[in-house]
Structures are given as C-alpha cells and as structure tokens.
Amino acid sequence: MKSPSSKKNPAQLFVVATPLGNLEDMSFRAVRVLQEVSVIAAEDTRRVRPLLVHYGITTPVVSCHLQNEQRMAEKLLLRLQQGQSIALVSDAGTPLISDPGYPLVVLAHAQGFSVSPVPGPSALIAALSVAGLSVERFIFEGFLPSRTQARQSRLRALAHETRTLVFYESSHRIVSSLEDMAAIFGVKREAVVARELTKRFETVLIDGLSTLASTVRDSRWQQKGEFVVLVKGGEHVSTFDQHQLTAMMARLCVYMPRKKAAEILAEWSGEKKNQLYGLGME
C-alpha cells in the first residue's frame, strides 16, 4: 500500500510569508524557495518587485489578486500539472490571512499537489506579541464591514466575547471603526492600535477605546498606514443562575470526580472552574 506522500505530484505549491515592511525579516528559506520555483504568484507584482530586487531574485512573477484569483488559480493549476513549482506571496505577511490565495490552495490540495508553508511574518501574530493583552485565547475577525450599519452589527455580536479581539483596518476607516468600538464595547475597554508594524514609522498605542479614537482622530499622522486593532475581551456574562449550575454539578458528580465535573462544566458554560468546584462541594 502506498503512503499518502507517494501520491503527491513532485511539483509543489509553496505559501511564502514575506516581510511586513522591514526587508531584514525575510527568512533564508523564503529567499531560496523564491529563487528555485518556476513562477511566483503575487498579489501585486509592483509591491513584490523591491523585495525580489533586494535579494537578487529573478524568478518570473504573475499577478494573483482578489479580482482574478479564481481564474488565475485554474491557470496556475495547469503549471503544477506540467511539473512547475509555484510560490504564492501576498503584498506583505502571510498569504490567505485576509489576503488572496484560498482558491489556489484548495485546487492544489484537491488535485493531490503538495502545499507547503514557508512561515514568517504575520501582522496578526506580530501585533499580539507586543500588545500586552492576553494571548492565551484570541479571535481574529479580519476586516470589519465597510458600511456603518453592518460594522456596528458585527461589533454588537462581539460585545460579550471574552477572548482578545483582533481586527485589521484600513487608513480611511480606522477612526470610524474605533469610534464604533468605543460606543459598543465601552469607552474604557482597553485596546491597542498597532500601526505600520516593522516599518520606519511603527507605532503601538495602548489605552481605552475612547482615548485611542480621539488620539487617532486628532492626528492625521496616526491615520496613515496599515493597522491592527486589538481589544481586550469582555467580562463573562453568565447565562445560568447558581441553582442551575449547582444542579448540573450535582448531576455530573454522580458519574465522575468533582474536579473532572468542574472542568467539563467550566468548558461548556464559560464559568470559572474554581467556582463550580465549590458548588460541587455543596
């Protein structure tokens, strides 16, 4: 019986992370892969050129952006079928994370081609690492809707989310998004605005949402560039009263130790494990 790897076509699709701004963040492996593949599929060929020139990479480049990615995915699949390996890159950071490339990756997997990550920079992870907010559990929302009503509706749905919230935002919507967050999440909810990460004018602002909205609104300088907005998770709002939780703990304790019952019910209900353990003792 053949192993799964033996069914793969020798041609490969590499998903290559590239620097957010600082060219020194390029990995040795990423440079080698871009030099060795047959073609590079780039979100914007103009944006990737300085990187390729900097590292002396002369591999041919084709465009694969949001408007043509379905059509280009089919064309690039033909190249894979012809035995050519392909590197997929975005304008900056890791492809597919709020960037084009999903159709190509799906098609490559479906046709049995190896899809290999070449990890590296990601604005999402870079922002989390310096935000000073909890990173044990977080939720990535990408870009919020551009229309005000839809954006506010989405934020209201997240108002009681207890995990750290992470958003990408554009320069022309950063002020309105921060104002909406302050109105819906609360003016004092702690948040972070990370702008132009790894670039010359990088800034990381940490404050309450209302103050951050005012700071960015009052400074044209702080409205330029690319943004990651991180918001501290909200307080847990219980959907059960103490009598219900006590009854559930009593039922679980019939079948398992109190500690295990508290762990299971905490994971299911969102309540604190220590509190549930105490109810079990009752």
N, C-alpha and C positions, 0 to 999 in steps of 0.2 A: 504494500500500500504506500502510495506516495505521500510525502509530508506536504502540508499546505504551501510551504515556501517553494516547493518544486513546481507548483502550478503557475507561479508568477512568471510573467514575461520579463526578460532581462532588462528591458527599458524601464526607467523609473521616473516618477514624479517626485520632485523634492519641494517641500514647502519651506521656504527660506526666510527667516527673520532677518531684517536689516535695521540699521541704526535709526533711532527716533530723530536724531539730529547730529549728534557727535559721531563723526566717522570712525573714531577710535574704538567704538563699541562693536565693530564688525568682528566676527569670530574667524579664526584661521580656517575652520571647516567651511564656513559660508563662502569665503573667498575661493577656496578650492573647488567647491561644487559649482559655483557660478562660472568658473573658468572651464570646467570639464563637460558641462551639459551641452546639448546641441543648440538649445534655444532658451531664452529667458522670457517668461510671460510676465509683463509688468503692468501694474495698474495705470501708470502714466510714464511713458518712455522718457519724457523730458525730465521727470523728477528723479529717475534712477540713473540717468547719464552721469551726473557728477560723482556718484558712488563708484560706478564702473571705471570711469577715467582715473579716479584716485587710486584704485587698486590695479590698474592696467588690465582690466577685463575686456576682452574684445568679442565676446560671445554675441551672436545676433539677438536682437530684442524685438518682441512683438507686443502689441497692446492688448490687455485683457481687463476691461473696466466694467462698471455696473451696467452700462448701456449695451455692451456687446458680449458679455461673458458667456451667455448661453450658446451663441453662435461660435465664439472662439473656443469654447470647451470642446465642441464637436471637431473643430479643425485641429486642435491640439491633440485630441484623442487619436486622430489619424497619424500624427507624428509618432506617438507612442507605439502604435501598431506597426510602424515602419522601423521600429527599433531605436528611435531617438529618445534620449532622456531630456526632461524639461525641469526647469526651476521656476517656481511661482513666487513672485515677490510683490509686496504692496508698496505704496509710497514711502511708508515708514513702519517699523514694528513688525508684528507677526501677521501674516495674511489670514484672511477669513474672520478675524476679530473685528467686526464692524467694517470689513473690507471685502472686496470681491474674491472669488476663487472657489466658492462652495460647489457650483455645478461641475467644475473640472475635477475636483476631488471625488465627488460622488461617481462620476462617469469612470474615472480611473479605477476606483475600487470595484465597480460593477463589472469591468472588463478584465479584472484579475491582475492589474498592474500594481507594483509595489509603490506605496505612497509613504515617503519617509520625511519626518520633520527634521529641520536643521534649526534647533532652538536658538533663541537670542532675545533681543529687546522686545518689550511689550509695554505700552503706555499704561495699561491696566495694572500690571504687576509692579512696574516702577513707581506708580503713584501710591499703591497700597503700602509699599515698603517704607515710604517716608512720611505717611500721613499722620501717624501717631494715633490711629483709630484701631479698634480690634480687627485683626485679620484672621482670627480663628474660623469665623464663618462670615461670608460676604455674598452679595448677589450683584451680578453685573447686568445692567439694564441697557447698555449701549447708548444710542442716541434717543432722546425723548422725541415725541411727535413735534413737528414744526408748528402746527396750528394750536393756538392757545387753549381752546376748549379740550381738545384731545390730550394735550400735555397735562393740563390740570387734572383731568380724569385719571390719567395714569398715575400721577403723583398721589392722588387721594387713595388709590388702590394700594399704595405702598406705605401709607401713613403709619401703620402699626407694624410694619416689618421690623423685626428685632435684629436682623443681620445688618452689617455695614452695607450701605448702598453705594454703588459705583456707576457713574454716568460719563459718557463722552458728550462734549458740547462744542458747538461752533462759535466763532467770534461774534457773529451777528445775532445769536440768541442767548449768549451767556447771561446777560443782565436780566432778561425776562424770565429765564429759567430759574435763576437764583431768587428772584422776587416771588415767583410762584412757590418755590420750595419753602421760603420763609413763611408765606401765608398759610401753607398747608401743613408743613411739618412743625412749625413753631419758630418764632423769631430767634430763640436762644438755642435751638438744636445745633450742636457742634458739627462743623463741616470743614472741608478742605477744598481749596481751589488750586490745583496744580497746573501751571501754565508753561508751555514750551519746555517740557522736560528734556534734559540733557543738552539743551541749546544755550546759546550765549546769554539770552535774557530770561532764563528759567526763574520762575518764582513759585513758591509754595506758601499760600496764605491759609492760616488756621484761625477760625473764630466762629461766632454764632452766625447763623444764616443771614439774619438781618444786617449785621455789620459787614459781612462779606459782600452782600448785594450792594450796599452803599459804597463800599470801597471800590468795587469794580465799576459801578455806575459813574462814580465821580472821577475816574481816571481812564482816559482814552487809551493810555499805555497798557492798562490791565485788561483791555477789551480786545487786544490783538493776539493772534496766535492760535494754538490748539490747546484744548482744555480737558482735564479730567476732574470731575467734581465727585467728592466722596462725602457721604452724610452718615453720621453716627446712627446706629439702629435705634428704633423707638423702644419705649418701655413695653414689656409684655402686658397685654390686656387679657385677663383670664375669661374664658367663655364658660367656666364651670364655677359653681359655688362650693363651699367647703364640704357641705353634706354630700354632694355628688362625688367629689374626689375621695372622701372617706369611704363611701360605699364601693367605689371602684377598687380602691386599695384593698378593702376587706375581701372582695371577691378574688382578686389576684393572689392574695396571701394564702388562700385555700390551696392553691396549686404550686406555689413557689416561695422561696425565702423572701423576707420583707425587702431586703436590699435589691434583689433582682426585680421585684414588683415595682419598686420605686423607680428603677432605671427605665423599665419599659413604659410606665405611665408618664414619666417625665418626657421621654422622647415623643410619645404620642400627643400629649396635651400641651407641651411647652412650659409646664410648671417646673419649679425648682425641685431637684431630686431630694434635697435635704428636707424641704417642707413635706413632700409626700412620704418620706421615710417616717417623719414624726406622726403623720396621720395614721400610718400603718401600726405604730406603737399603740395608738389609741384603740 
